[in-house]
Amino acid sequence: MVRVEPLGQEDAGRLLASRVIGLPAAFTGLFNALAGGIPRDLLRIARAAILFAERPYAEELPATARRLVARELARIAGSGDGRIPPGVLGLLQEEPRIEYGRLRELGEQVTDLTIANRLFFLDTVLGVFSPGLDAPRIQEALREHSFTTLARAGSRIGSADHQARDALCRIRRRWGLRALDALE
């Protein structure tokens, strides 16, 4: 067995550039974060983002982030593995407002660390890929490898949950996002 590290932003950009011309770095960062740096998932998410958009090349980054997070929430809610408390599951199945802060609140209601981390991660994605992500902030994120750090935090969920939680807390502090109150 060969262990392969999750793709960084540059490698993810090269992989997607071989299939999509002119994809902005922020979209690559979003897709790679949600994929946890896994190449096949990166391609799957990029394909879903483009194929299932009403207007693929006109959709703005925050709208794409909300749509992809909604797809992930549906996947989590549909897993039916019994780790999500019924009250939280009901909220997820009712298609909650997909907005930054709401998923953090739901995560605080979950006792299963993996599910809570997944909700916190998705909330962090919404906070990072928000309307406030302007060109200077994107350049700063690329210089500091912030998008890669977010993808790597996502890749740890389920296998190294405490490390994932610590990484999410650091990312949220760095981006000025609300703390993970119940867990810090």
Contact map, one row per residue, 1 for C-alpha under 8 A:
1110000000000000000000000000000000000000000000000000000000000000000000000000000000000000000000000000000000000000000000000000000000000000000000000000000000000000000000000000000000000000
1111000000000000000000000000000000000000000000000000000000000000000000000000000000000000000000000000000000000000000000000000000000000000000000000000000000000000000000000000000000000000
1111100000000000000000000000000000000000000000000000000000000000000000000000000000000000000000000000000000000000000000000000000000000000000000000000000000000000000000000000000000000000
0111110000000000000000000000000000000000000000000000000000000000000000000000000000000000000000000000000000000000000000000000000000000000000000000000000000000000000000000000000000000000
0011111000000000000000000000000000001000000000000000000000000000000000000000000000000000000000000000000000000000000000000000000000000000000000000000000000000000000000000000000000000000
0001111100000000000000000000000000011110000000000000000000000000000000000000000000000000000000000000000000000000000000000000000000000000000000000000001100100000000000000000000000000000
0000111111110000000000000000000100001110000000000000000000000000000000000000000000000000000000000000000000000000000000000000000000000000000000000001000000000000000000000000000000000000
0000011111110000000000000000000000001000000000000000000000000000000000000000000000000000000000000000000000000000000000000000000000000000000000001011001000000000000000000000000000000000
0000001111111000000000000001100100000000000000000000000000000000000000000000000000000000000000000000000000000000000000000000000000000000000001001011000000000000000000000000000000000000
0000001111111100000000000000000000000000000000000000000000000000000000000000000000000000000000000000000000000000000000000000000000000000000000000000000000000000000000000000000000000000
0000001111111110000000000000000000000000000000000000000000000000000000000000000000000000000000000000000000000000000000000000000000000000000000000000000000000000000000000000000000000000
0000001111111111000000000001000100001010010000000000000000000000000000000000000000000000000000000000000000000000000000000000000000000000000000000000000000000000000000000000000000000000
0000000011111111100000001001000000000000000000000000000000000000000000000000000000000000000000000000000000000000000000000000000000000000000000000000000000000000000000000000000000000000
0000000001111111110000000000000000000000000000000000000000000000000000000000000000000000000000000000000000000000000000000000000000000000000000000000000000000000000000000000000000000000
0000000000111111111000000000000000000010000000000000000000000000000000000000000000000000000000000000000000000000000000000000000000000000000000000000000000000000000000000000000000000000
0000000000011111111100100001000000000000001000000000000000000000000000000000000000000000000000000000000000000000000000000000000000000000000000000000000000000000000000000000000000000000
0000000000001111111111100000000000000000000000000000000000000000000000000000000000000000000000000000000000000000000000000000000000000000000000000000000000000000000000000000000000000000
0000000000000111111110000000000000000000000000000000000000000000000000000000000000000000000000000000000000000000000000000000000000000000000000000000000000000000000000000000000000000000
0000000000000011111110000000000000000000000000000000000000000000000000000000000000000000000000000000000000000000000000000000000000000000000000000000000000000000000000000000000000000000
0000000000000001111111100000000000000000000000000000000000000000000000000000000000000000000000000000000000000000000000000000000000000000000000000000000000000000000000000000000000000000
0000000000000000111111100000000000000000000000000000000000000000000000000000000000000000000000000000000000000000000000000000000000000000000000000000000000000000000000000000000000000000
0000000000000000100111110000000000000000000000000000000000000000000000000000000000000000000000000000000000000000000000000000000000000000000000000000000000000000000000000000000000000000
0000000000000001100111111011000000000000000000000000000000000000000000000000000000000000000000000000000000000000000000000000000000000000000000000000000000000000000000000000000000000000
0000000000000000000001111111000000000000000000000000000000000000000000000000000000000000000000000000000000000000000000000000000000000000000000000000000000000000000000000000000000000000
0000000000001000000000111111100000000000000000000000000000000000000000000000000000000000000000000000000000000000000000000000000000000000010000000000000000000000000000000000000000000000
0000000000000000000000011111110000000000000000000000000000001000000000000000000000000000000000000000000000000000000000000000000010000000010000000000000000000000000000000000000000000000
0000000000000000000000111111111000000000000000000000000000001000000000000000000000000000000000000000000000000000000000000000000000000000000000000000000000000000000000000000000000000000
0000000010011001000000111111111100000000000000000000000000000000000000000000000000000000000000000000000000000000000000000000000000000000000000000000000000000000000000000000000000000000
0000000010000000000000001111111110000000000000000000000000000000000000000000000000000000000000000000000000000000000000000000000000000000000000000011000000000000000000000000000000000000
0000000000000000000000000111111111000000000000000000000000000000100000000000000000000000000000000000000000000000000000000000100010000000000000000010000000000000000000000000000000000000
0000000000000000000000000011111111100000010011000000000000000000000000000000000000000000000000000000000000000000000000000000000000000000000000000000000000000000000000000000000000000000
0000001010010000000000000001111111111100010000000000000000000000000000000000000000000000000000000000000000000000000000000000000000000000000000000011001000000000000000000000000000000000
0000000000000000000000000000111111111000000000000000000000000000000000000000000000000000000000000000000000000000000000000000100000000000000000000011011101000000000000000000000000000000
0000000000000000000000000000011111111000010010000000000000000000000000000000000000000000000000000000000000000000000000000000100000000000000000000000001001000000000000000000000000000000
0000000000000000000000000000001111111110110010000000000000000000000000000000000000000000000000000000000000000000000000000000000000000000000000000000001001100000000000000000000000000000
0000010000000000000000000000000111111100110000000000000000000000000000000000000000000000000000000000000000000000000000000000000000000000000000000000011111100000000000000000000000000000
0000111100010000000000000000000111111110110000000000000000000000000000000000000000000000000000000000000000000000000000000000000000000000000000000001001100100000000000000000000000000000
0000011000000000000000000000000100111111110000000000000000000000000000000000000000000000000000000000000000000000000000000000000000000000000000000000000000000000000000000000000000000000
0000011000010010000000000000000000101111111000000000000000000000000000000000000000000000000000000000000000000000000000000000000000000000000000000000000000000000000000000000000000000000
0000000000000000000000000000000000000111111100000000000000000000000000000000000000000000000000000000000000000000000000000000000000000000000000000000000000000000000000000000000000000000
0000000000000000000000000000000000111111111110000000000000000000000000000000000000000000000000000000000000000000000000000000000000000000000000000000000000000000000000000000000000000000
0000000000010000000000000000001101111111111111000000000000000000000000000000000000000000000000000000000000000000000000000000000000000000000000000000000000000000000000000000000000000000
0000000000000001000000000000000000000011111111100000000000000000000000000000000000000000000000000000000000000000000000000000000000000000000000000000000000000000000000000000000000000000
0000000000000000000000000000000000000001111111110000000000000000000000000000000000000000000000000000000000000000000000000000000000000000000000000000000000000000000000000000000000000000
0000000000000000000000000000001001100000111111111000000000000000000100000000000000000000000000000000000000000000000000000000000000000000000000000000000000000000000000000000000000000000
0000000000000000000000000000001000000000011111111100000000000000000000000000000000000000000000000000000000000000000000000000000000000000000000000000000000000000000000000000000000000000
0000000000000000000000000000000000000000001111111110000000000000000000000000000000000000000000000000000000000000000000000000000000000000000000000000000000000000000000000000000000000000
0000000000000000000000000000000000000000000111111111100000000000000000000000000000000000000000000000000000000000000000000000000000000000000000000000000000000000000000000000000000000000
0000000000000000000000000000000000000000000011111111100100000001000100000000000000000000000000000000000000000000000000000000000000000000000000000000000000000000000000000000000000000000
0000000000000000000000000000000000000000000001111111100110000000000000000000000000000000000000000000000000000000000000000000000000000000000000000000000000000000000000000000000000000000
0000000000000000000000000000000000000000000000111111100100000000000000000000000000000000000000000000000000000000000000000000000000000000000000000000000000000000000000000000000000000000
0000000000000000000000000000000000000000000000011111110100000000000000000000000000000000000000000000000000000000000000000000000000000000000000000000000000000000000000000000000000000000
0000000000000000000000000000000000000000000000011111111100100001000000000000000000000000000000000000000000000000000000000000000000000000000000000000000000000000000000000000000000000000
0000000000000000000000000000000000000000000000000001111100100000000000000000000000000000000000000000000000000000000000000000000000000000000000000000000000000000000000000000000000000000
0000000000000000000000000000000000000000000000000000111111100000000000000000000000000000000000000000000000000000000000000000000000000000000000000000000000000000000000000000000000000000
0000000000000000000000000000000000000000000000001111111111100000000000000000000000000000000000000000000000000000000000000000000000000000000000000000000000000000000000000000000000000000
0000000000000000000000000000000000000000000000000100001111100000000000000000000000000000000000000000000000000000000000000000000000000000000000000000000000000000000000000000000000000000
0000000000000000000000000000000000000000000000000000001111110000000000000000000000000000000000000000000000000000000000000000000000000000000000000000000000000000000000000000000000000000
0000000000000000000000000000000000000000000000000000111111111011000000000000000000000000000000000000000000000000000000000000000000000000000000000000000000000000000000000000000000000000
0000000000000000000000000000000000000000000000000000000001111111000000000000000000000000000000000000000000000000000000000000000000000000000000000000000000000000000000000000000000000000
0000000000000000000000000110000000000000000000000000000000111111100000000000000000000000000000000000000000000000000000000000000011100000000000000000000000000000000000000000000000000000
0000000000000000000000000000000000000000000000000000000000011111110000000000000000000000000000000000000000000000000000000000010011100000000000000000000000000000000000000000000000000000
0000000000000000000000000000000000000000000000000000000000111111111000000000000000000000000000000000000000000000000000000000000000000000000000000000000000000000000000000000000000000000
0000000000000000000000000000000000000000000000001000100000111111111100000000000000000000000000000000000000000000000000000000000000000000000000000000000000000000000000000000000000000000
0000000000000000000000000000010000000000000000000000000000001111111110000000000000000000000000000000000000000000000000000000110010000000000000000000000000000000000000000000000000000000
0000000000000000000000000000000000000000000000000000000000000111111111000000000000000000000000000110000000000000000000000000010000000000000000000000000000000000000000000000000000000000
0000000000000000000000000000000000000000000000000000000000000011111111100000000000000000000000000000000000000000000000000000000000000000000000000000000000000000000000000000000000000000
0000000000000000000000000000000000000000000010001000000000000001111111110000000000000000000000000000000000000000000000000000000000000000000000000000000000000000000000000000000000000000
0000000000000000000000000000000000000000000000000000000000000000111111111000000000000000000000000100000000000000000000000100010000000000000000000000000000000000000000000000000000000000
0000000000000000000000000000000000000000000000000000000000000000011111111100000000000000000000100100000000000000000000000000000000000000000000000000000000000000000000000000000000000000
0000000000000000000000000000000000000000000000000000000000000000001111111110000000000000000000000000000000000000000000000000000000000000000000000000000000000000000000000000000000000000
0000000000000000000000000000000000000000000000000000000000000000000111111111000000000000000000000000000000000000000000000000000000000000000000000000000000000000000000000000000000000000
0000000000000000000000000000000000000000000000000000000000000000000011111111100000000000000100000000000000000000000000000000000000000000000000000000000000000000000000000000000000000000
0000000000000000000000000000000000000000000000000000000000000000000001111111110000000000000110000000000000000000000000000000000000000000000000000000000000000000000000000000000000000000
0000000000000000000000000000000000000000000000000000000000000000000000111111111000000000000000000000000000000000000000000000000000000000000000000000000000000000000000000000000000000000
0000000000000000000000000000000000000000000000000000000000000000000000011111111100000000000000000000000000000000000000000000000000000000000000000000000000000000000000000000000000000000
0000000000000000000000000000000000000000000000000000000000000000000000001111111100010000100110000000000000000000000000000000000000000000000000000000000000000000000000000000000000000000
0000000000000000000000000000000000000000000000000000000000000000000000000111111100000000000000000000000000000000000000000000000000000000000000000000000000000000000000000000000000000000
0000000000000000000000000000000000000000000000000000000000000000000000000011111110000000000000000000000000000000000000000000000000000000000000000000000000000000000000000000000000000000
0000000000000000000000000000000000000000000000000000000000000000000000000001111111100000000000000000000000000000000000000000000000000000000000000000000000000000000000000000000000000000
0000000000000000000000000000000000000000000000000000000000000000000000000000001111110000000000000000000000000000000000000000000000000000000000000000000000000000000000000000000000000000
0000000000000000000000000000000000000000000000000000000000000000000000000000000111111000000000000000000000000000000000000000000000000000000000000000000000000000000000000000000000000000
0000000000000000000000000000000000000000000000000000000000000000000000000000000111111000000000000000000000000001001000000000000000000000000000000000000000000000000000000000000000000000
0000000000000000000000000000000000000000000000000000000000000000000000000000100011111101100000000000000000000101001000000000000000000000000000000000000000000000000000000000000000000000
0000000000000000000000000000000000000000000000000000000000000000000000000000000001111111100000000000000000000100000000000000000000000000000000000000000000000000000000000000000000000000
0000000000000000000000000000000000000000000000000000000000000000000000000000000000011111110000000000000000000000000000000000000000000000000000000000000000000000000000000000000000000000
0000000000000000000000000000000000000000000000000000000000000000000000000000000000001111111000000000000000000000000000000000000000000000000000000000000000000000000000000000000000000000
0000000000000000000000000000000000000000000000000000000000000000000000000000000000011111111100000000000001001100000000000000000000000000000000000000000000000000000000000000000000000000
0000000000000000000000000000000000000000000000000000000000000000000000000000100000011111111110000000000000000000000000000000000000000000000000000000000000000000000000000000000000000000
0000000000000000000000000000000000000000000000000000000000000000000000000000000000000111111111000000000000000000000000000000000000000000000000000000000000000000000000000000000000000000
0000000000000000000000000000000000000000000000000000000000000000000000000000000000000011111111110000000000000000000000000000000000000000000000000000000000000000000000000000000000000000
0000000000000000000000000000000000000000000000000000000000000000000000001100100000000001111111110000000000000000000000000000000000000000000000000000000000000000000000000000000000000000
0000000000000000000000000000000000000000000000000000000000000000000000000100100000000000111111110000000000000000000000000000000000000000000000000000000000000000000000000000000000000000
0000000000000000000000000000000000000000000000000000000000000000000000000000000000000000011111110000000000000000000000000000000000000000000000000000000000000000000000000000000000000000
0000000000000000000000000000000000000000000000000000000000000000000001000000000000000000001111111100000000000000000000000000000000000000000000000000000000000000000000000000000000000000
0000000000000000000000000000000000000000000000000000000000000000000000000000000000000000001111111100000000000000000000000000000000000000000000000000000000000000000000000000000000000000
0000000000000000000000000000000000000000000000000000000000000000000000000000000000000000000000111110010000000000000000000000000000000000000000000000000000000000000000000000000000000000
0000000000000000000000000000000000000000000000000000000000000000010011000000000000000000000000111111011000000000000000000000000000000000000000000000000000000000000000000000000000000000
0000000000000000000000000000000000000000000000000000000000000000010000000000000000000000000000001111111000000000000000000010010000000000000000000000000000000000000000000000000000000000
0000000000000000000000000000000000000000000000000000000000000000000000000000000000000000000000000111111100000000000000000011011000000000000000000000000000000000000000000000000000000000
0000000000000000000000000000000000000000000000000000000000000000000000000000000000000000000000000011111110000000000000000010001000000000000000000000000000000000000000000000000001000000
0000000000000000000000000000000000000000000000000000000000000000000000000000000000000000000000001111111111000000000000000010000000000000000000000000000000000000000000000000000000000000
0000000000000000000000000000000000000000000000000000000000000000000000000000000000000000000000000111111111100000000000110110000000000000000000000000000000000000000000000000000000000000
0000000000000000000000000000000000000000000000000000000000000000000000000000000000000000000000000001111111110000000000110010000000000000000000000000000000000000000000000000000000010000
0000000000000000000000000000000000000000000000000000000000000000000000000000000000000000000000000000111111111000000000000000000000000000000000000000000000000000000000000000000000000000
0000000000000000000000000000000000000000000000000000000000000000000000000000000000000001000000000000011111111100000100100000000000000000000000000000000000000000000000000000000000000000
0000000000000000000000000000000000000000000000000000000000000000000000000000000000000000000000000000001111111100001111110000000000000000000000000000000000000000000000000000000000000000
0000000000000000000000000000000000000000000000000000000000000000000000000000000000000000000000000000000111111110000100000000000000000000000000000000000000000000000000000000000000011100
0000000000000000000000000000000000000000000000000000000000000000000000000000000000000001000000000000000011111110000100000000000000000000000000000000000000000000000000000000000000000000
0000000000000000000000000000000000000000000000000000000000000000000000000000000000011001000000000000000001111111101100000000000000000000000000000000000000000000000000000000000000000000
0000000000000000000000000000000000000000000000000000000000000000000000000000000000000000000000000000000000011111100100000000000000000000000000000000000000000000000000000000000000000000
0000000000000000000000000000000000000000000000000000000000000000000000000000000000110000000000000000000000000111111100000000000000000000000000000000000000000000000000000000000000000000
0000000000000000000000000000000000000000000000000000000000000000000000000000000000000000000000000000000000000111111110000000000000000000000000000000000000000000100000000000000000000000
0000000000000000000000000000000000000000000000000000000000000000000000000000000000000000000000000000000000000001111111000000000000000000000000000000000000001100100000000000000000000000
0000000000000000000000000000000000000000000000000000000000000000000000000000000000110000000000000000000000100101111111100000000000000000000000000000000000000000000000000000000000000000
0000000000000000000000000000000000000000000000000000000000000000000000000000000000000000000000000000000001111111111111110000000000000000000000000000000000000000000000000000000000000000
0000000000000000000000000000000000000000000000000000000000000000000000000000000000000000000000000000000000100000111111111000000000000000000000000000000000001000100110000000000000000000
0000000000000000000000000000000000000000000000000000000000000000000000000000000000000000000000000000000000100000011111111100000000000000000000000000000001001000000000000000000000000000
0000000000000000000000000000000000000000000000000000000000000000000000000000000000000000000000000000001101100000001111111110000000000000000000000000000000000000000000000000000000000000
0000000000000000000000000000000000000000000000000000000000000000000000000000000000000000000000000000001100100000000111111111000000000000000000000000000000000000000000010000000000010000
0000000000000000000000000000000000000000000000000000000000000000000000000000000000000000000000000000000000000000000011111111100000000000000000000000000011000000000000010000000000000000
0000000000000000000000000000000000000000000000000000000000000000000010000000000000000000000000000000001000000000000001111111110000000000000000000000000000000000000000000000000000000000
0000000000000000000000000000000000000000000000000000000000000000000000000000000000000000000000000011111100000000000000111111111000000000000000000000000000000000000000000000000000000000
0000000000000000000000000000000000000000000000000000000000000000000000000000000000000000000000000001000000000000000000011111111100000000000000000000000000000000000000010001000010000000
0000000000000000000000000000010011000000000000000000000000000000100000000000000000000000000000000000000000000000000000001111111110000000000000000000000000000000000000000000000000000000
0000000000000000000000000000000000000000000000000000000000000100110010000000000000000000000000000011000000000000000000000111111111000000000000000000000000000000000000000000000000000000
0000000000000000000000000000000000000000000000000000000000000000000000000000000000000000000000000001100000000000000000000011111111000000000000000000000000000000000000000000000010000000
0000000000000000000000000000000000000000000000000000000000000000000000000000000000000000000000000000000000000000000000000001111111001000000000000000000000000000000000000000001000000000
0000000000000000000000000100010000000000000000000000000000001100100000000000000000000000000000000000000000000000000000000000111111111000000000000000000000000000000000000000000000000000
0000000000000000000000000000000000000000000000000000000000001100000000000000000000000000000000000000000000000000000000000000011111111000000000000000000000000000000000000000000000000000
0000000000000000000000000000000000000000000000000000000000001100000000000000000000000000000000000000000000000000000000000000000011111100000000000000000000000000000000000000000000000000
0000000000000000000000000000000000000000000000000000000000000000000000000000000000000000000000000000000000000000000000000000000011111100000000000000000000000000000000000000000000000000
0000000000000000000000000000000000000000000000000000000000000000000000000000000000000000000000000000000000000000000000000000000111111110110000000000000000000000000000000000000000000000
0000000000000000000000000000000000000000000000000000000000000000000000000000000000000000000000000000000000000000000000000000000000111111110000000000000000000000000000000000000000000000
0000000000000000000000000000000000000000000000000000000000000000000000000000000000000000000000000000000000000000000000000000000000001111111000000000000000000000000000000000000000000000
0000000000000000000000000000000000000000000000000000000000000000000000000000000000000000000000000000000000000000000000000000000000000111111100000000000000000000000000000000000000000000
0000000000000000000000000000000000000000000000000000000000000000000000000000000000000000000000000000000000000000000000000000000000001111111110000000000000000000000000000000000000000000
0000000000000000000000001100000000000000000000000000000000000000000000000000000000000000000000000000000000000000000000000000000000001111111111000000000000000000000000000000000000000000
0000000000000000000000000000000000000000000000000000000000000000000000000000000000000000000000000000000000000000000000000000000000000011111111100000000000000000000000000000000000000000
0000000000000000000000000000000000000000000000000000000000000000000000000000000000000000000000000000000000000000000000000000000000000001111111110000000000000000000000000000000000000000
0000000000000000000000000000000000000000000000000000000000000000000000000000000000000000000000000000000000000000000000000000000000000000111111111110000000000000000000000000000000000000
0000000010000000000000000000000000000000000000000000000000000000000000000000000000000000000000000000000000000000000000000000000000000000011111111110000000000000000000000000000000000000
0000000000000000000000000000000000000000000000000000000000000000000000000000000000000000000000000000000000000000000000000000000000000000001111111100000000000000000000000000000000000000
0000000000000000000000000000000000000000000000000000000000000000000000000000000000000000000000000000000000000000000000000000000000000000000111111100000000000000000000000000000000000000
0000000110000000000000000000000000000000000000000000000000000000000000000000000000000000000000000000000000000000000000000000000000000000000011111111100000000000000000000000000000000000
0000000000000000000000000000000000000000000000000000000000000000000000000000000000000000000000000000000000000000000000000000000000000000000011111111110000000000000000000010000000000000
0000000110000000000000000000110110000000000000000000000000000000000000000000000000000000000000000000000000000000000000000000000000000000000011001111111000000000000000000000000000000000
0000001110000000000000000000100110001000000000000000000000000000000000000000000000000000000000000000000000000000000000000000000000000000000000001111111100000000000000000000000000000000
0000000000000000000000000000000000000000000000000000000000000000000000000000000000000000000000000000000000000000000000000000000000000000000000001111111110000000000000100010000000000000
0000000000000000000000000000000010010000000000000000000000000000000000000000000000000000000000000000000000000000000000000000000000000000000000000111111111000000000000110010000000000000
0000010100000000000000000000000111111000000000000000000000000000000000000000000000000000000000000000000000000000000000000000000000000000000000000011111111100000000000000000000000000000
0000010000000000000000000000000010011000000000000000000000000000000000000000000000000000000000000000000000000000000000000000000000000000000000000001111111110000000000000000000000000000
0000000000000000000000000000000000010000000000000000000000000000000000000000000000000000000000000000000000000000000000001000000000000000000000000000111111111000001110110000000000000000
0000000000000000000000000000000011110000000000000000000000000000000000000000000000000000000000000000000000000000000001001000000000000000000000000000011111111000000100000000000000000000
0000010000000000000000000000000000111000000000000000000000000000000000000000000000000000000000000000000000000000000000000000000000000000000000000000001111111000000000000000000000000000
0000000000000000000000000000000000000000000000000000000000000000000000000000000000000000000000000000000000000000000000000000000000000000000000000000000111111111101100000000000000000000
0000000000000000000000000000000000000000000000000000000000000000000000000000000000000000000000000000000000000000010011000000000000000000000000000000000011111111100100000000000000000000
0000000000000000000000000000000000000000000000000000000000000000000000000000000000000000000000000000000000000000010000000000000000000000000000000000000000011111100000000000000000000000
0000000000000000000000000000000000000000000000000000000000000000000000000000000000000000000000000000000000000000000000000000000000000000000000000000000000011111100000000000000000000000
0000000000000000000000000000000000000000000000000000000000000000000000000000000000000000000000000000000000000000000000000000000000000000000000000000000000011111111100000000000000000000
0000000000000000000000000000000000000000000000000000000000000000000000000000000000000000000000000000000000000000110010000000000000000000000000000000000000011111111110000000000000000000
0000000000000000000000000000000000000000000000000000000000000000000000000000000000000000000000000000000000000000000000000000000000000000000000000000000000000001111111000000000000000000
0000000000000000000000000000000000000000000000000000000000000000000000000000000000000000000000000000000000000000000000000000000000000000000000000000000010010001111111100000000000000000
0000000000000000000000000000000000000000000000000000000000000000000000000000000000000000000000000000000000000000000010000000000000000000000000000000000011011001111111110000000000000000
0000000000000000000000000000000000000000000000000000000000000000000000000000000000000000000000000000000000000000000010000000000000000000000000000000000010000000111111111000000000000000
0000000000000000000000000000000000000000000000000000000000000000000000000000000000000000000000000000000000000000000000000000000000000000000000000000000000000000011111111100000000000000
0000000000000000000000000000000000000000000000000000000000000000000000000000000000000000000000000000000000000000000000000000000000000000000000000000110010000000001111111110000000000000
0000000000000000000000000000000000000000000000000000000000000000000000000000000000000000000000000000000000000000000000011001000000000000000000000000010010000000000111111111000000000000
0000000000000000000000000000000000000000000000000000000000000000000000000000000000000000000000000000000000000000000000000000000000000000000000000000000000000000000011111111100000110001
0000000000000000000000000000000000000000000000000000000000000000000000000000000000000000000000000000000000000000000000000000000000000000000000000000000000000000000001111111110000000000
0000000000000000000000000000000000000000000000000000000000000000000000000000000000000000000000000000000000000000000000000000000000000000000000000100110000000000000000111111111000000000
0000000000000000000000000000000000000000000000000000000000000000000000000000000000000000000000000000000000000000000000000001000000000000000000000000000000000000000000011111111111100000
0000000000000000000000000000000000000000000000000000000000000000000000000000000000000000000000000000000000000000000000000000000000000000000000000000000000000000000000001111111111100000
0000000000000000000000000000000000000000000000000000000000000000000000000000000000000000000000000000000000000000000000000000000000000000000000000000000000000000000000000111111110000000
0000000000000000000000000000000000000000000000000000000000000000000000000000000000000000000000000000000000000000000000000000000100000000000000000000000000000000000000000011111110000000
0000000000000000000000000000000000000000000000000000000000000000000000000000000000000000000000000000000000000000000000000000000000000000000000000000000000000000000000000001111111000000
0000000000000000000000000000000000000000000000000000000000000000000000000000000000000000000000000000000000000000000000000001001000000000000000000000000000000000000000000001111111100000
0000000000000000000000000000000000000000000000000000000000000000000000000000000000000000000000000000100000000000000000000000000000000000000000000000000000000000000000000001100111110000
0000000000000000000000000000000000000000000000000000000000000000000000000000000000000000000000000000000000000000000000000000000000000000000000000000000000000000000000001001100011111001
0000000000000000000000000000000000000000000000000000000000000000000000000000000000000000000000000000000100010000000000010000000000000000000000000000000000000000000000001000000001111111
0000000000000000000000000000000000000000000000000000000000000000000000000000000000000000000000000000000000010000000000000000000000000000000000000000000000000000000000000000000000111111
0000000000000000000000000000000000000000000000000000000000000000000000000000000000000000000000000000000000010000000000000000000000000000000000000000000000000000000000000000000000011111
0000000000000000000000000000000000000000000000000000000000000000000000000000000000000000000000000000000000000000000000000000000000000000000000000000000000000000000000000000000000011111
0000000000000000000000000000000000000000000000000000000000000000000000000000000000000000000000000000000000000000000000000000000000000000000000000000000000000000000000001000000000111111
